[in-house]
Amino acid sequence: MAVGREIPYRCLVVGPSWVGDMLMAQSLFKALATREVGIEAGLELDVLAPAWSHGILARMPEVRRALVAPFAHGSFGLTERWRLGRELSRAGYDQAFVLPNSWKSALVPFFAGIPLRTGYLGEFRVRLLNDIRRLDEKAMPRLVERFSALAYPAAANPLSQRGAGGDVIEDGISQAPQPRLTVNPQAQQASLARLGLDRAQPILALCPGAEYGPAKRWPEAHYAAVARAKLQEGWQVWLFGSAKDRPVTEAINQLTRDACVNLAGQTTLEETVDLLACARAVVSNDSGLMHIAAAVDVPLIAVYGSTDPGYTPPFSDKARVLRLGLECSPCFKRECPLGHLDCLNKLGPERVLEGLPE
């Protein structure tokens, strides 16, 4: 990056398409905003991302603007990408960071003529990127490290867990910046008032959904058992999720005789940020809401089944991961290929209750 320039260094980030991955991307944003590279005039960081993610990006102080990626998930949209690239060519970006590994994700920065285009080798995009990084998965096992490492020159990556002799440091502690979302107290109060909520009693937030599939969902009966135990102690229990999670949250609520507050489908992502910050504790599957809870720094118990907490853990000192570690887990399948889902069914609610505050 140029030293002594009078205008801000302008970066465009092509963001990921999942809530949790977008939270992990904030580590890159924070690394860019804080590293000592002589950006005397400052940094202007814009993120090209799906419209649904803009509520999250609005709570990241490092982001100047969230730009809408007008492409349907999974669509190619070559013409639309070319038009957007030509439009963005007038923004004067100095560097682009392409976080998804797909070929099509690198098209907009290429069409925009951004001078420096950084990303991992990925899917046949050697000609689209000109600052290509080769991913060492063993040295950077976590997604948050892989994103953050792009902020640094390839030869000076401080996030690699390889020692001087080339060996991987087992259980190395990540030095990547922790994602942290800003809570808006005024908006928080407005959300509480709109939904008829209060904070008079301690709040347990349950996030029982997982868009990826049922192999990531702790059983509804287990969530209900945890809810009943805390309700008996005088806690409130709030159920979070999207409209798609409504059947799951309704089933849990029925098992507690409708004693919970079912917020699934009732809040925007921005409102969810503020409301999760009200909680005394959160219990969640491996989901986007888990990462939001970690990013507002509340005590969190994260339940893992088919996925690997070594790759996308909740990035918070207040988070605790629970998993059984069966031989068949992690399988990364949407549904249990063995038909029993023992990795979650056999992880009893008493394990979660032991980790919750009284």
C-alpha positions as CSV (number, residue, x, y, z in Angstrom):
1,M,0.0,0.0,0.0
2,A,1.2,3.5,-0.8
3,V,2.6,5.6,2.0
4,G,2.0,9.3,2.3
5,R,-1.0,9.4,0.0
6,E,-3.6,12.2,0.7
7,I,-6.7,10.2,-0.1
8,P,-8.0,7.1,1.7
9,Y,-7.0,3.7,0.6
10,R,-10.2,2.2,-0.9
11,C,-11.0,-1.5,-0.6
12,L,-13.8,-3.6,-1.9
13,V,-14.6,-6.9,-0.2
14,V,-16.7,-9.5,-2.0
15,G,-18.4,-11.0,1.0
16,P,-19.6,-14.5,1.7
17,S,-23.2,-15.7,1.5
18,W,-23.8,-17.1,5.0
19,V,-24.4,-15.3,8.3
20,G,-21.6,-17.0,10.2
21,D,-19.1,-16.5,7.4
22,M,-19.9,-12.8,7.2
23,L,-19.2,-12.6,11.0
24,M,-15.9,-14.3,10.4
25,A,-15.1,-11.8,7.6
26,Q,-15.2,-9.0,10.1
27,S,-11.8,-10.3,11.3
28,L,-10.4,-9.3,7.9
29,F,-12.1,-5.9,8.1
30,K,-10.6,-5.3,11.6
31,A,-7.2,-6.5,10.4
32,L,-7.3,-4.1,7.5
33,A,-8.3,-1.2,9.8
34,T,-5.7,-1.8,12.4
35,R,-2.5,-3.1,10.7
36,E,0.5,-0.9,10.5
37,V,0.9,-0.3,6.8
38,G,1.3,3.4,6.7
39,I,-2.2,4.3,5.5
40,E,-1.8,7.9,6.7
41,A,-5.0,9.1,5.0
42,G,-7.1,6.2,6.4
43,L,-9.1,3.3,5.0
44,E,-12.4,3.2,3.2
45,L,-13.9,-0.3,3.2
46,D,-17.0,-1.3,1.2
47,V,-18.5,-4.8,1.2
48,L,-20.4,-6.3,-1.8
49,A,-22.8,-8.7,-0.2
50,P,-26.4,-10.1,-0.3
51,A,-29.0,-7.7,0.8
52,W,-29.9,-9.8,3.8
53,S,-26.5,-9.3,5.3
54,H,-26.6,-5.5,5.3
55,G,-28.2,-5.4,8.8
56,I,-25.1,-7.2,10.1
57,L,-22.7,-5.0,8.2
58,A,-24.3,-1.9,9.6
59,R,-23.1,-3.0,13.0
60,M,-19.5,-3.3,11.9
61,P,-17.8,0.0,12.4
62,E,-15.0,-0.8,10.0
63,V,-17.4,-0.9,7.0
64,R,-18.1,2.3,5.2
65,R,-20.8,1.0,2.8
66,A,-22.6,-2.2,2.2
67,L,-23.3,-2.7,-1.5
68,V,-26.0,-5.0,-2.8
69,A,-24.9,-8.0,-4.8
70,P,-28.0,-8.3,-7.0
71,F,-27.4,-12.0,-7.9
72,A,-29.6,-14.8,-6.8
73,H,-27.8,-17.4,-4.8
74,G,-26.2,-20.0,-7.1
75,S,-26.9,-17.9,-10.3
76,F,-24.2,-17.0,-12.7
77,G,-25.5,-13.6,-14.0
78,L,-22.5,-12.7,-16.2
79,T,-24.2,-9.7,-17.7
80,E,-25.3,-8.3,-14.3
81,R,-21.8,-8.9,-12.9
82,W,-20.2,-7.0,-15.9
83,R,-22.6,-4.1,-15.5
84,L,-21.9,-3.9,-11.7
85,G,-18.2,-4.1,-12.3
86,R,-18.3,-1.2,-14.8
87,E,-20.3,0.8,-12.4
88,L,-17.9,0.2,-9.6
89,S,-14.9,1.1,-11.8
90,R,-15.8,4.7,-11.1
91,A,-15.3,4.3,-7.3
92,G,-11.5,4.3,-7.5
93,Y,-10.9,1.2,-5.4
94,D,-7.2,0.4,-4.8
95,Q,-7.7,-3.3,-3.8
96,A,-10.3,-6.0,-3.8
97,F,-10.6,-9.0,-1.5
98,V,-12.6,-11.9,-2.8
99,L,-13.7,-14.2,0.0
100,P,-15.8,-16.8,-1.7
101,N,-13.7,-19.3,-3.7
102,S,-15.9,-19.5,-6.7
103,W,-14.8,-18.2,-10.2
104,K,-17.9,-16.0,-10.6
105,S,-17.2,-14.2,-7.3
106,A,-14.0,-12.8,-8.7
107,L,-15.7,-11.4,-11.8
108,V,-16.9,-8.0,-10.5
109,P,-13.5,-6.8,-9.2
110,F,-12.0,-7.9,-12.5
111,F,-14.6,-6.1,-14.6
112,A,-14.2,-3.1,-12.3
113,G,-10.5,-3.0,-13.2
114,I,-9.4,-2.8,-9.5
115,P,-5.6,-2.8,-9.7
116,L,-4.9,-5.3,-6.9
117,R,-7.3,-8.3,-6.6
118,T,-6.6,-10.6,-3.6
119,G,-8.0,-14.0,-2.9
120,Y,-7.2,-17.7,-2.6
121,L,-6.5,-19.7,-5.7
122,G,-10.0,-21.2,-5.7
123,E,-12.0,-22.2,-8.7
124,F,-10.1,-21.6,-12.0
125,R,-9.6,-17.9,-11.4
126,V,-5.9,-17.4,-12.0
127,R,-6.6,-14.7,-14.6
128,L,-9.2,-12.9,-12.6
129,L,-7.0,-12.4,-9.5
130,N,-3.5,-11.0,-9.5
131,D,-2.6,-11.4,-5.8
132,I,-3.3,-15.1,-5.5
133,R,-2.8,-16.8,-2.2
134,R,-2.4,-20.6,-1.7
135,L,-4.2,-21.9,1.3
136,D,-2.3,-24.0,3.8
137,E,-5.3,-25.6,5.6
138,K,-3.2,-27.2,8.3
139,A,-1.4,-24.0,9.2
140,M,-4.7,-22.0,9.2
141,P,-7.5,-24.5,10.2
142,R,-10.0,-21.8,11.1
143,L,-12.0,-19.8,8.6
144,V,-11.4,-16.6,10.6
145,E,-7.7,-17.0,10.2
146,R,-8.0,-17.7,6.5
147,F,-10.0,-14.5,5.9
148,S,-7.8,-12.3,8.2
149,A,-4.6,-13.6,6.6
150,L,-5.5,-11.9,3.3
151,A,-4.9,-8.5,5.0
152,Y,-1.1,-9.3,5.1
153,P,1.5,-9.9,2.4
154,A,1.7,-13.6,1.6
155,A,5.2,-13.9,2.9
156,A,4.5,-12.1,6.2
157,N,1.4,-13.9,7.5
158,P,1.2,-13.6,11.3
159,L,-1.7,-16.0,11.6
160,S,0.0,-19.2,10.4
161,Q,0.3,-21.8,13.0
162,R,3.5,-23.2,11.4
163,G,6.6,-22.8,13.6
164,A,10.0,-21.7,12.4
165,G,10.8,-25.3,11.5
166,G,7.7,-25.7,9.4
167,D,5.8,-27.8,11.9
168,V,2.2,-27.1,12.6
169,I,1.6,-25.9,16.2
170,E,-1.1,-28.1,17.6
171,D,-4.0,-26.3,19.2
172,G,-2.5,-22.9,18.4
173,I,-4.3,-19.9,19.7
174,S,-5.7,-17.7,16.9
175,Q,-4.3,-14.2,16.7
176,A,-7.0,-13.1,14.3
177,P,-9.1,-10.1,15.5
178,Q,-12.3,-11.2,17.2
179,P,-15.5,-10.2,15.5
180,R,-17.5,-7.7,17.5
181,L,-20.8,-6.2,16.6
182,T,-22.0,-2.8,17.9
183,V,-25.1,-2.8,20.0
184,N,-27.4,0.2,19.5
185,P,-29.0,1.0,22.9
186,Q,-31.8,3.2,21.4
187,A,-32.7,0.6,18.8
188,Q,-32.5,-2.1,21.5
189,Q,-35.1,-0.2,23.6
190,A,-37.3,0.3,20.6
191,S,-37.2,-3.4,19.8
192,L,-38.1,-4.4,23.4
193,A,-41.0,-2.0,23.3
194,R,-42.3,-3.1,19.9
195,L,-42.3,-6.8,21.0
196,G,-43.6,-6.1,24.5
197,L,-40.4,-7.5,26.2
198,D,-38.6,-6.4,29.3
199,R,-35.4,-7.4,31.1
200,A,-36.8,-7.7,34.6
201,Q,-35.8,-11.4,34.9
202,P,-32.7,-13.0,33.5
203,I,-33.0,-14.0,29.8
204,L,-32.0,-17.3,28.3
205,A,-31.9,-17.1,24.5
206,L,-32.3,-20.3,22.6
207,C,-31.3,-20.5,18.9
208,P,-32.5,-24.0,17.8
209,G,-32.5,-23.6,14.0
210,A,-29.8,-24.3,11.5
211,E,-30.4,-23.5,7.9
212,Y,-27.9,-26.0,6.6
213,G,-30.0,-29.0,7.7
214,P,-31.2,-31.3,10.6
215,A,-27.8,-32.8,11.2
216,K,-26.8,-29.5,12.9
217,R,-30.0,-29.3,15.1
218,W,-30.0,-30.3,18.7
219,P,-33.3,-32.1,19.4
220,E,-36.3,-29.9,20.2
221,A,-37.0,-32.0,23.3
222,H,-33.5,-31.2,24.7
223,Y,-34.0,-27.5,24.1
224,A,-37.4,-27.7,25.8
225,A,-35.9,-29.5,28.8
226,V,-33.3,-26.7,29.2
227,A,-36.1,-24.1,28.8
228,R,-38.3,-25.7,31.5
229,A,-35.4,-25.9,34.0
230,K,-34.6,-22.2,33.6
231,L,-38.2,-21.2,33.6
232,Q,-38.6,-22.9,37.0
233,E,-35.7,-20.8,38.2
234,G,-37.5,-17.6,37.3
235,W,-35.8,-16.9,34.0
236,Q,-37.4,-15.8,30.8
237,V,-36.7,-17.9,27.7
238,W,-36.7,-16.2,24.3
239,L,-36.6,-18.3,21.1
240,F,-34.8,-16.9,18.1
241,G,-34.7,-17.8,14.5
242,S,-35.9,-17.0,11.0
243,A,-39.4,-17.6,9.7
244,K,-38.1,-21.0,8.4
245,D,-37.3,-22.0,12.0
246,R,-40.8,-21.3,13.2
247,P,-41.9,-24.9,13.2
248,V,-38.9,-25.8,15.4
249,T,-39.5,-23.0,17.9
250,E,-43.2,-23.7,18.0
251,A,-42.5,-27.3,18.9
252,I,-40.2,-26.2,21.7
253,N,-42.8,-23.8,23.0
254,Q,-45.5,-26.4,23.0
255,L,-43.3,-28.6,25.1
256,T,-43.0,-25.8,27.7
257,R,-46.8,-25.1,27.6
258,D,-46.2,-21.9,25.7
259,A,-44.1,-20.4,28.5
260,C,-41.4,-19.2,26.1
261,V,-41.4,-16.0,24.0
262,N,-41.2,-17.1,20.3
263,L,-39.4,-14.5,18.3
264,A,-38.6,-16.6,15.3
265,G,-39.5,-14.7,12.2
266,Q,-40.4,-11.6,14.2
267,T,-37.1,-9.7,14.1
268,T,-34.6,-8.4,11.6
269,L,-31.0,-9.3,11.9
270,E,-30.2,-5.9,13.3
271,E,-32.9,-6.4,16.0
272,T,-31.6,-9.8,16.7
273,V,-28.1,-8.4,17.4
274,D,-29.6,-6.0,20.0
275,L,-31.9,-8.6,21.6
276,L,-29.3,-11.3,21.9
277,A,-27.2,-8.8,23.7
278,C,-29.9,-8.7,26.4
279,A,-29.4,-12.3,27.3
280,R,-27.7,-13.6,30.4
281,A,-26.8,-16.7,28.4
282,V,-27.4,-18.2,24.9
283,V,-27.7,-21.8,23.8
284,S,-27.3,-22.4,20.1
285,N,-26.6,-24.9,17.4
286,D,-23.7,-24.2,15.0
287,S,-25.5,-21.5,13.1
288,G,-25.3,-17.8,12.1
289,L,-27.1,-16.8,15.3
290,M,-24.4,-18.6,17.3
291,H,-21.8,-16.4,15.7
292,I,-23.9,-13.3,16.3
293,A,-24.2,-14.2,20.0
294,A,-20.4,-14.6,20.2
295,A,-19.9,-11.3,18.5
296,V,-22.1,-9.5,21.1
297,D,-19.9,-11.1,23.8
298,V,-22.6,-12.9,25.9
299,P,-22.1,-16.2,27.6
300,L,-22.7,-18.9,25.0
301,I,-23.0,-22.7,24.8
302,A,-22.6,-23.9,21.3
303,V,-23.8,-27.4,20.5
304,Y,-22.0,-29.2,17.6
305,G,-23.1,-32.4,15.9
306,S,-22.2,-32.9,12.2
307,T,-19.8,-30.0,11.9
308,D,-16.4,-29.2,13.2
309,P,-15.8,-26.5,15.8
310,G,-12.1,-26.5,14.8
311,Y,-13.1,-24.8,11.5
312,T,-15.8,-22.3,12.5
313,P,-15.9,-22.1,16.3
314,P,-17.7,-19.3,18.2
315,F,-15.0,-16.7,18.4
316,S,-15.4,-15.4,22.0
317,D,-13.8,-16.0,25.3
318,K,-17.3,-16.4,26.8
319,A,-18.2,-19.3,24.5
320,R,-18.1,-23.0,25.4
321,V,-18.4,-25.7,22.8
322,L,-20.2,-29.0,23.6
323,R,-19.9,-32.0,21.4
324,L,-19.6,-35.8,21.9
325,G,-16.8,-36.4,19.5
326,L,-18.1,-39.6,18.1
327,E,-16.2,-41.5,15.4
328,C,-18.8,-40.6,12.8
329,S,-18.6,-36.9,13.7
330,P,-18.0,-34.5,12.0
331,C,-19.5,-35.8,8.8
332,F,-20.6,-32.4,7.4
333,K,-23.8,-33.9,6.1
334,R,-27.1,-32.1,6.0
335,E,-28.8,-35.3,7.4
336,C,-27.4,-38.1,9.4
337,P,-26.1,-40.7,6.9
338,L,-26.5,-43.4,9.6
339,G,-30.0,-42.5,10.5
340,H,-29.6,-42.1,14.2
341,L,-28.1,-38.6,14.8
342,D,-26.4,-39.9,18.0
343,C,-23.9,-37.0,17.9
344,L,-26.8,-34.7,19.0
345,N,-29.5,-37.1,20.4
346,K,-27.1,-38.5,23.0
347,L,-25.8,-35.1,24.1
348,G,-28.3,-34.7,27.0
349,P,-29.7,-31.4,28.2
350,E,-28.0,-31.9,31.6
351,R,-24.7,-31.1,29.9
352,V,-26.0,-27.8,28.8
353,L,-27.6,-27.0,32.1
354,E,-24.3,-27.6,33.9
355,G,-22.7,-24.8,31.8
356,L,-25.4,-22.2,32.3
357,P,-25.2,-19.6,35.0
358,E,-27.6,-19.9,38.0
